[in-house]
Amino acid sequence: MRARVLAATTVVALLVTGAPAPADAAPPVTAAPPVTAGAAVPCPRLPAPKVTRPPRPTPPPSVPEQRAVGGGALATAGLATPPGSPAPPAVTATTWLVADLDTGAVLGACGPHEYGTPASTQKLLLAATLLNRIDPKQVATATRADLDIERGSSAIGLLVGGRYPVETLWLGLLLQSGNDAANMLARLGAGSARAGVAEMNAEAHRLGALQTHAVTPSGLDGPGQFTSAYDLALIARACFADARFRRYALTERAQIPAQPALKAGGFQIQNENQLIYRYPGALGGKTGFTELARHSYVGAAQRGDRRLVVTLLGAEARPVRGWQQGAQLLDWGFSLPWDASVGRLVEPGELDAEQAAPSGSPAAVRPTPPPQWRGPAGTALRRMADGDWQVIAPTAGLLALIVGGLAAVLAARRGRSRGAGRRRA
């Protein structure tokens, strides 16, 4: 009897928490055949108003191997969607991509490897590079070089000689897109803004974002600064894997501390990403705009146990704002089946490992990805492993009730058995 009760406890626990599917049980990522030149499917476009903008910079030469990162179906300047899927919404963005944050599956894209300029979405690369290299409790002093930003560009109002906690700088970077905060964080994390940019480019390469080249830590335009919708998704995935980033990205407002020595009062800043206020299940993201780049956007949201991310570049705010275009693409992504995909987001370090391995060696073959966490239960278990207390607390409580109930049943049976024994004596 005791063995049966313990077996039942194990089965119930597995049903509640879920278990990872074996690697060979997870279906492979399906991808359409490579799209040949001239055969690109046009992306649905919204008519956008004509705007005056600086001349578009000349992008680097196209590299076929880079355009095929993530799958041959992504090597297109046009639309890539799963066969039989509904048409995605029409947007003004020139390029975009929707992917699953957990599995890495790319659900759909428009010109995912086309070069674009990032504007302030580049601040996500700064976060992916330096967020865990600087003590958030450290208090640092702003320098004149930190405030060397383009006149009229976004800033949180740092003062030369002012003292600010590092966590406040990250909040200023992500909530209000502070270019002064970007310079200061790059300096604190790498020694100087220039060194911080070098570290950002190294991190982009490690993540597999081969079309990304940073020139400024903030995303302010600079010669040769480029990225792609695919690369932004790789960078965003790295950011959202960090619990501290997730907390910052969902923060609605923060306080910039007063500077008594400079006779300056404190003030409040608010999160400029409207997705967190207006989209159910929003996880946060980053907005961006320059006259050259136009509107760029990265946003993520959760629906049930599914977490998706959207990236877009080169959008106009009329007739639909950038974050709203992102929201519409997220809605479209959530409407697709769980196994829908046209490619995948490569894992950090994967491309370097392939290049380093001798041709024909076992390591030269793309490494087998870790077991995918399939279905709602598996996703919940992965989130618990990542330390997500929104899942851990209720699951632990439910398990405690189940185990307690089974223990009570076992104790009652044991009591009846002892009573029966006494009556037989």
RODO-2510 file (C-alpha; in nm, 4 decimals, decimal comma):
residues 425
     n   res          X          Y          Z
     1     m     0,0000     0,0000     0,0000
     2     r     0,2756     0,2426     0,0936
     3     a     0,4460     0,1803    -0,2413
     4     r     0,1219     0,2525    -0,4284
     5     v     0,0722     0,5796    -0,2377
     6     l     0,4308     0,6898    -0,3044
     7     a     0,3912     0,6059    -0,6726
     8     a     0,0717     0,8092    -0,6865
     9     t     0,2524     1,1016    -0,5228
    10     t     0,5239     1,0869    -0,7888
    11     v     0,2735     1,0750    -1,0750
    12     v     0,0761     1,3710    -0,9402
    13     a     0,3943     1,5742    -0,8899
    14     l     0,5000     1,5086    -1,2475
    15     l     0,1600     1,6062    -1,3787
    16     v     0,1701     1,9347    -1,1865
    17     t     0,5227     2,0450    -1,2695
    18     g     0,5699     1,8834    -1,6088
    19     a     0,8961     1,7385    -1,7399
    20     p     1,1266     1,8230    -2,0271
    21     a     1,0736     1,6232    -2,3406
    22     p     1,3782     1,4228    -2,4537
    23     a     1,5862     1,5902    -2,7212
    24     d     1,4948     1,3288    -2,9785
    25     a     1,1235     1,3738    -2,9003
    26     a     1,1165     1,7453    -2,9828
    27     p     1,0142     1,8042    -3,3449
    28     p     1,2825     1,9757    -3,5516
    29     v     1,2404     2,3369    -3,6541
    30     t     1,0802     2,3355    -3,9955
    31     a     1,2025     2,5780    -4,2554
    32     a     1,0929     2,6501    -4,6075
    33     p     1,3487     2,6136    -4,8881
    34     p     1,5831     2,9096    -4,9326
    35     v     1,4251     3,1999    -5,1162
    36     t     1,6071     3,2834    -5,4354
    37     a     1,6754     3,6328    -5,5585
    38     g     1,3772     3,7880    -5,7269
    39     a     1,1323     3,5440    -5,5691
    40     a     1,0734     3,7327    -5,2437
    41     v     0,7121     3,7509    -5,1284
    42     p     0,6147     4,1148    -5,0674
    43     c     0,5488     4,2078    -4,7046
    44     p     0,2098     4,3614    -4,6198
    45     r     0,2645     4,7373    -4,5979
    46     l     0,0660     5,0231    -4,4529
    47     p     0,0895     5,3475    -4,6489
    48     a     0,3118     5,5851    -4,4543
    49     p     0,3385     5,9630    -4,4823
    50     k     0,6396     6,1054    -4,6619
    51     v     0,9034     6,2360    -4,4225
    52     t     1,2248     6,4280    -4,4539
    53     r     1,5192     6,2250    -4,3345
    54     p     1,8968     6,2247    -4,3777
    55     p     2,0353     6,0158    -4,6644
    56     r     2,0247     5,6467    -4,5889
    57     p     2,3711     5,5100    -4,5091
    58     t     2,5174     5,2507    -4,7423
    59     p     2,4995     4,9132    -4,5690
    60     p     2,7890     4,6674    -4,5713
    61     p     2,8053     4,4195    -4,8602
    62     s     2,5616     4,1318    -4,8269
    63     v     2,7183     3,8080    -4,6988
    64     p     2,5129     3,4998    -4,7994
    65     e     2,6226     3,3012    -4,4935
    66     q     2,5046     3,5770    -4,2588
    67     r     2,1691     3,6071    -4,4350
    68     a     2,1099     3,2346    -4,3835
    69     v     2,1777     3,2363    -4,0080
    70     g     1,8769     3,0738    -3,8437
    71     g     1,7596     2,8919    -4,1572
    72     g     1,7424     2,9265    -4,5339
    73     a     1,3864     3,0593    -4,5283
    74     l     1,5125     3,3702    -4,3479
    75     a     1,7497     3,4615    -4,6335
    76     t     1,4902     3,6814    -4,7993
    77     a     1,4196     4,0510    -4,8360
    78     g     1,0500     3,9671    -4,8331
    79     l     0,7990     3,7769    -4,6219
    80     a     0,8691     3,4454    -4,4475
    81     t     0,5680     3,2814    -4,2777
    82     p     0,4705     2,9207    -4,2031
    83     p     0,2726     2,7473    -4,4805
    84     g    -0,1010     2,7927    -4,4374
    85     s    -0,0665     3,0637    -4,1726
    86     p    -0,2883     3,3735    -4,1812
    87     a    -0,1404     3,6852    -4,3368
    88     p     0,0440     3,9036    -4,0847
    89     p    -0,0829     4,2568    -4,0254
    90     a     0,0256     4,5355    -4,2569
    91     v     0,2785     4,7664    -4,0877
    92     t     0,4976     5,0588    -4,1879
    93     a     0,8146     4,8914    -4,0540
    94     t     1,0607     4,8038    -4,3286
    95     t     1,1722     4,4853    -4,1486
    96     w     1,0373     4,2818    -3,8565
    97     l     1,0524     3,9435    -3,6846
    98     v     0,8411     3,7484    -3,4319
    99     a     1,0013     3,4677    -3,2298
   100     d     0,9413     3,2469    -2,9274
   101     l     1,1570     3,3591    -2,6347
   102     d     1,1750     3,0108    -2,4855
   103     t     1,2207     2,7742    -2,7815
   104     g     1,3899     3,0234    -3,0123
   105     a     1,1558     2,9366    -3,2998
   106     v     1,1074     3,2187    -3,5504
   107     l     0,7351     3,2356    -3,6208
   108     g     0,7542     3,4825    -3,9074
   109     a     0,9569     3,7696    -4,0452
   110     c     0,9876     4,0357    -4,3116
   111     g     1,3417     4,0880    -4,4401
   112     p     1,4881     3,9566    -4,1138
   113     h     1,8498     3,9928    -4,2280
   114     e     1,8134     4,3268    -4,4058
   115     y     2,0393     4,5967    -4,2603
   116     g     1,8735     4,8743    -4,0614
   117     t     1,9730     5,1383    -3,8078
   118     p     1,8804     5,0575    -3,4473
   119     a     1,8283     5,3935    -3,2737
   120     s     1,7743     5,3345    -2,8990
   121     t     1,6921     4,9658    -2,9317
   122     q     2,0720     4,9385    -2,9327
   123     k     2,0550     5,0048    -2,5583
   124     l     1,9442     4,6413    -2,5259
   125     l     2,2867     4,5352    -2,6518
   126     l     2,4439     4,7558    -2,3849
   127     a     2,2278     4,5802    -2,1243
   128     a     2,3062     4,2323    -2,2600
   129     t     2,6771     4,3162    -2,2409
   130     l     2,7191     4,4982    -1,9107
   131     l     2,4118     4,4432    -1,6912
   132     n     2,5804     4,1778    -1,4806
   133     r     2,9267     4,3350    -1,4786
   134     i     2,8388     4,6339    -1,2610
   135     d     2,7173     4,6164    -0,9021
   136     p     2,3641     4,7659    -0,9068
   137     k     2,4198     4,9088    -0,5584
   138     q     2,7350     5,0942    -0,6583
   139     v     2,7048     5,4745    -0,6430
   140     a     2,9043     5,6500    -0,9145
   141     t     2,9806     6,0109    -1,0047
   142     a     2,8799     6,1501    -1,3436
   143     t     3,1526     6,3132    -1,5522
   144     r     3,1378     6,5743    -1,8256
   145     a     3,2172     6,3060    -2,0850
   146     d     2,9078     6,1107    -1,9792
   147     l     2,6957     6,4084    -2,0813
   148     d     2,8543     6,4359    -2,4265
   149     i     2,5388     6,3549    -2,6215
   150     e     2,3601     6,5025    -2,9191
   151     r     2,1771     6,8246    -2,8290
   152     g     1,8050     6,7617    -2,7914
   153     s     1,8410     6,3828    -2,7683
   154     s     1,6785     6,1844    -2,4886
   155     a     1,8425     6,2075    -2,1455
   156     i     1,7508     6,1606    -1,7819
   157     g     1,9183     6,4808    -1,6686
   158     l     2,2399     6,3610    -1,5071
   159     l     2,4530     6,6404    -1,3619
   160     v     2,8324     6,6626    -1,3730
   161     g     2,9472     6,5708    -1,0244
   162     g     2,6122     6,4123    -0,9379
   163     r     2,6158     6,0769    -0,7611
   164     y     2,3795     5,8063    -0,8845
   165     p     2,3190     5,4399    -0,7979
   166     v     2,3919     5,2075    -1,0897
   167     e     2,0410     5,0617    -1,0661
   168     t     1,9006     5,4126    -1,1180
   169     l     2,1135     5,4454    -1,4312
   170     w     1,9752     5,1192    -1,5738
   171     l     1,6216     5,2345    -1,5036
   172     g     1,6959     5,5677    -1,6684
   173     l     1,8384     5,3829    -1,9683
   174     l     1,5426     5,1485    -2,0160
   175     l     1,2496     5,3626    -1,9017
   176     q     1,3377     5,6978    -2,0522
   177     s     1,6103     5,6011    -2,3001
   178     g     1,8730     5,8184    -2,1323
   179     n     2,1709     5,8646    -2,3636
   180     d     2,3642     6,0174    -2,0748
   181     a     2,2941     5,7027    -1,8718
   182     a     2,4197     5,4895    -2,1637
   183     n     2,7531     5,6728    -2,1742
   184     m     2,7959     5,6477    -1,7984
   185     l     2,7113     5,2764    -1,7854
   186     a     2,9505     5,2004    -2,0717
   187     r     3,2250     5,3855    -1,8837
   188     l     3,1534     5,2106    -1,5547
   189     g     3,1392     4,8673    -1,7154
   190     a     3,4343     4,8916    -1,9519
   191     g     3,6439     5,1939    -1,8514
   192     s     3,5221     5,4314    -2,1222
   193     a     3,2337     5,4734    -2,3642
   194     r     3,4581     5,3628    -2,6515
   195     a     3,5665     5,0510    -2,4646
   196     g     3,2033     4,9809    -2,3822
   197     v     3,1158     4,9897    -2,7531
   198     a     3,3974     4,7434    -2,8250
   199     e     3,2567     4,5106    -2,5592
   200     m     2,9091     4,5476    -2,7127
   201     n     3,0375     4,4423    -3,0541
   202     a     3,2142     4,1419    -2,9029
   203     e     2,8925     4,0396    -2,7273
   204     a     2,6906     4,0802    -3,0476
   205     h     2,9310     3,8441    -3,2219
   206     r     2,9058     3,5917    -2,9372
   207     l     2,5260     3,5973    -2,9582
   208     g     2,5378     3,5344    -3,3329
   209     a     2,4260     3,8872    -3,4250
   210     l     2,6733     3,9070    -3,7113
   211     q     2,5007     4,1987    -3,8872
   212     t     2,5185     4,4224    -3,5810
   213     h     2,7876     4,6857    -3,5455
   214     a     2,7640     4,9447    -3,2684
   215     v     2,9333     5,2840    -3,2882
   216     t     2,7687     5,4511    -2,9873
   217     p     2,6537     5,2891    -2,6606
   218     s     2,3194     5,4699    -2,6795
   219     g     2,2140     5,4019    -3,0368
   220     l     2,2599     5,7635    -3,1448
   221     d     2,3442     5,7452    -3,5143
   222     g     2,7051     5,6982    -3,6163
   223     p     2,8848     5,6006    -3,9393
   224     g     2,8710     5,2268    -3,9965
   225     q     2,6172     5,1543    -3,7244
   226     f     2,3771     4,8791    -3,8302
   227     t     2,1692     4,5887    -3,7056
   228     s     1,8853     4,3674    -3,8335
   229     a     1,5498     4,2488    -3,7055
   230     y     1,6968     3,9002    -3,6583
   231     d     1,9963     4,0315    -3,4623
   232     l     1,7704     4,2412    -3,2387
   233     a     1,5735     3,9271    -3,1545
   234     l     1,8935     3,7471    -3,0499
   235     i     1,9899     4,0424    -2,8307
   236     a     1,6410     4,0749    -2,6814
   237     r     1,6323     3,7034    -2,6004
   238     a     1,9576     3,7389    -2,4064
   239     c     1,8126     4,0361    -2,2161
   240     f     1,4851     3,8691    -2,1235
   241     a     1,6757     3,5672    -1,9906
   242     d     1,7997     3,7979    -1,7108
   243     a     1,5619     3,8366    -1,4130
   244     r     1,6947     4,1822    -1,3315
   245     f     1,6328     4,3051    -1,6854
   246     r     1,2775     4,1680    -1,6760
   247     r     1,2133     4,3611    -1,3555
   248     y     1,3564     4,6831    -1,4959
   249     a     1,1655     4,6496    -1,8238
   250     l     0,8316     4,6278    -1,6392
   251     t     0,9037     4,9148    -1,3992
   252     e     0,6518     5,1937    -1,4622
   253     r     0,8316     5,4791    -1,2864
   254     a     1,1557     5,5505    -1,1014
   255     q     1,3034     5,8319    -0,8941
   256     i     1,6156     6,0208    -0,9951
   257     p     1,7718     6,1198    -0,6624
   258     a     1,8270     6,4786    -0,5487
   259     q     2,1806     6,6157    -0,5525
   260     p     2,2145     6,8317    -0,2382
   261     a     2,5757     6,9194    -0,3105
   262     l     2,4683     7,0617    -0,6475
   263     k     2,1505     7,2186    -0,5052
   264     a     1,9350     7,0128    -0,7415
   265     g     1,6153     6,8350    -0,6429
   266     g     1,5085     6,4855    -0,7371
   267     f     1,2427     6,4006    -0,9918
   268     q     1,0468     6,1094    -1,1312
   269     i     1,0760     5,9404    -1,4707
   270     q     0,8223     5,7113    -1,6358
   271     n     0,8475     5,4144    -1,8703
   272     e     0,7950     5,5313    -2,2295
   273     n     0,7028     5,1841    -2,3580
   274     q     0,3245     5,1972    -2,3886
   275     l     0,3066     4,8196    -2,4349
   276     i     0,3409     4,7629    -2,0593
   277     y     0,0346     4,9773    -1,9893
   278     r    -0,1907     4,8734    -2,2764
   279     y    -0,1095     4,5141    -2,3751
   280     p    -0,2206     4,2292    -2,1453
   281     g     0,0727     4,0087    -2,0538
   282     a     0,3354     4,2617    -2,1653
   283     l     0,6896     4,1851    -2,0476
   284     g     0,8500     4,5090    -2,1607
   285     g     1,0931     4,6047    -2,4337
   286     k     1,2514     4,9164    -2,5806
   287     t     1,1514     5,2006    -2,8069
   288     g     1,3815     5,3932    -3,0373
   289     f     1,3801     5,6871    -3,2743
   290     t     1,6206     5,9053    -3,4685
   291     e     1,5612     6,1093    -3,7823
   292     l     1,7775     5,8625    -3,9714
   293     a     1,6559     5,5346    -3,8229
   294     r     1,2923     5,6407    -3,7864
   295     h     1,1029     5,4313    -3,5308
   296     s     1,2451     5,1025    -3,4061
   297     y     1,0862     4,8779    -3,1475
   298     v     1,1410     4,5636    -2,9404
   299     g     0,8583     4,4226    -2,7298
   300     a     0,7742     4,0965    -2,5556
   301     a     0,4600     3,9530    -2,4036
   302     q     0,3268     3,6370    -2,2432
   303     r    -0,0014     3,4635    -2,3129
   304     g    -0,0568     3,1521    -2,1041
   305     d     0,2784     2,9742    -2,0962
   306     r     0,3959     3,1157    -2,4276
   307     r     0,6374     3,4109    -2,4433
   308     l     0,6958     3,5909    -2,7737
   309     v     0,9215     3,8762    -2,8797
   310     v     0,8794     4,1140    -3,1725
   311     t     1,1428     4,3372    -3,3310
   312     l     1,0894     4,5985    -3,6001
   313     l     1,2987     4,8632    -3,7749
   314     g     1,2311     5,1622    -3,9962
   315     a     0,8689     5,2261    -3,8973
   316     e     0,6661     5,5461    -3,9089
   317     a     0,4415     5,6566    -3,6234
   318     r     0,1483     5,7237    -3,8557
   319     p    -0,1024     5,5819    -3,9088
   320     v     0,0009     5,3341    -3,6353
   321     r     0,2667     5,3913    -3,3692
   322     g     0,5669     5,1610    -3,3514
   323     w     0,4641     4,9864    -3,0293
   324     q     0,1148     4,9299    -3,1717
   325     q     0,2633     4,7690    -3,4804
   326     g     0,4595     4,5461    -3,2452
   327     a     0,1410     4,4614    -3,0542
   328     q    -0,0391     4,3651    -3,3754
   329     l     0,2484     4,1383    -3,4773
   330     l     0,2463     3,9793    -3,1306
   331     d    -0,1273     3,9099    -3,1678
   332     w    -0,0540     3,7456    -3,5011
   333     g     0,2251     3,5355    -3,3495
   334     f     0,0068     3,4167    -3,0615
   335     s    -0,2564     3,3056    -3,3152
   336     l    -0,0148     3,0552    -3,4713
   337     p     0,0210     2,6926    -3,3553
   338     w     0,2891     2,6090    -3,0998
   339     d     0,4998     2,4257    -3,3590
   340     a     0,4829     2,6948    -3,6289
   341     s     0,8196     2,8261    -3,7447
   342     v     1,0247     2,9378    -4,0423
   343     g     1,3621     2,9196    -3,8689
   344     r     1,5218     2,9635    -3,5307
   345     l     1,7296     3,1955    -3,3170
   346     v     2,0799     3,0538    -3,2838
   347     e     2,2206     2,9932    -2,9371
   348     p     2,4974     3,2117    -2,7899
   349     g     2,8376     3,0880    -2,9016
   350     e     2,6927     2,8432    -3,1532
   351     l     2,8323     3,0096    -3,4646
   352     d     3,1775     3,0495    -3,3082
   353     a     3,1810     2,6793    -3,2205
   354     e     3,0950     2,5870    -3,5792
   355     q     3,3728     2,8061    -3,7197
   356     a     3,6323     2,6803    -3,4706
   357     a     3,5662     2,3113    -3,5348
   358     p     3,7751     2,1402    -3,8089
   359     s     3,5774     2,0531    -4,1193
   360     g     3,4240     1,7069    -4,0942
   361     s     3,4736     1,6772    -3,7188
   362     p     3,1772     1,6004    -3,4935
   363     a     3,1975     1,9542    -3,3512
   364     a     3,1687     2,0995    -3,7006
   365     v     2,8131     1,9764    -3,7103
   366     r     2,5684     2,2124    -3,5452
   367     p     2,5532     2,1114    -3,1774
   368     t     2,2365     1,9428    -3,0634
   369     p     2,0308     2,2025    -2,8770
   370     p     1,9375     2,1293    -2,5180
   371     p     1,6076     1,9460    -2,4584
   372     q     1,3198     2,1703    -2,5517
   373     w     1,0600     2,2348    -2,2850
   374     r     0,7416     2,1387    -2,4630
   375     g     0,3901     2,2384    -2,3689
   376     p     0,2545     2,4468    -2,0811
   377     a     0,3822     2,2192    -1,8061
   378     g     0,7333     2,2089    -1,9499
   379     t     0,7446     2,5848    -1,9946
   380     a     0,6315     2,6313    -1,6345
   381     l     0,9120     2,4027    -1,5162
   382     r     1,1668     2,6014    -1,7153
   383     r     1,0419     2,9258    -1,5645
   384     m     1,0763     2,7736    -1,2166
   385     a     1,4333     2,6759    -1,3000
   386     d     1,4958     3,0380    -1,3999
   387     g     1,3745     3,1532    -1,0567
   388     d     1,0336     3,2896    -1,1590
   389     w     0,8484     3,3108    -0,8256
   390     q     0,5190     3,3838    -1,0008
   391     v     0,5271     3,0158    -1,0994
   392     i     0,7265     2,8727    -0,8088
   393     a     0,4997     2,9974    -0,5268
   394     p     0,1638     2,8623    -0,6510
   395     t     0,3218     2,5370    -0,7710
   396     a     0,4937     2,4805    -0,4370
   397     g     0,1675     2,5501    -0,2542
   398     l    -0,0232     2,3067    -0,4740
   399     l     0,2400     2,0369    -0,4279
   400     a     0,2330     2,0910    -0,0507
   401     l    -0,1456     2,0397    -0,0478
   402     i    -0,1164     1,7237    -0,2594
   403     v     0,1635     1,5726    -0,0510
   404     g    -0,0126     1,6704     0,2728
   405     g    -0,3360     1,5114     0,1548
   406     l    -0,1644     1,1900     0,0547
   407     a     0,0219     1,1816     0,3868
   408     a    -0,3091     1,2196     0,5711
   409     v    -0,4606     0,9324     0,3704
   410     l    -0,1582     0,7140     0,4470
   411     a    -0,1782     0,7985     0,8196
   412     a    -0,5501     0,7208     0,8285
   413     r    -0,4941     0,3833     0,6607
   414     r    -0,2129     0,3067     0,9042
   415     g    -0,4417     0,3948     1,2000
   416     r    -0,7184     0,1658     1,0741
   417     s    -0,4696    -0,1157     1,0271
   418     r    -0,3472    -0,0830     1,3852
   419     g    -0,7052    -0,0717     1,5198
   420     a    -0,7940    -0,3847     1,3288
   421     g    -0,4886    -0,5568     1,4682
   422     r    -0,5923    -0,4804     1,8232
   423     r    -0,9413    -0,6128     1,7608
   424     r    -0,8012    -0,9338     1,6216
   425     a    -0,5857    -0,9812     1,9326
***
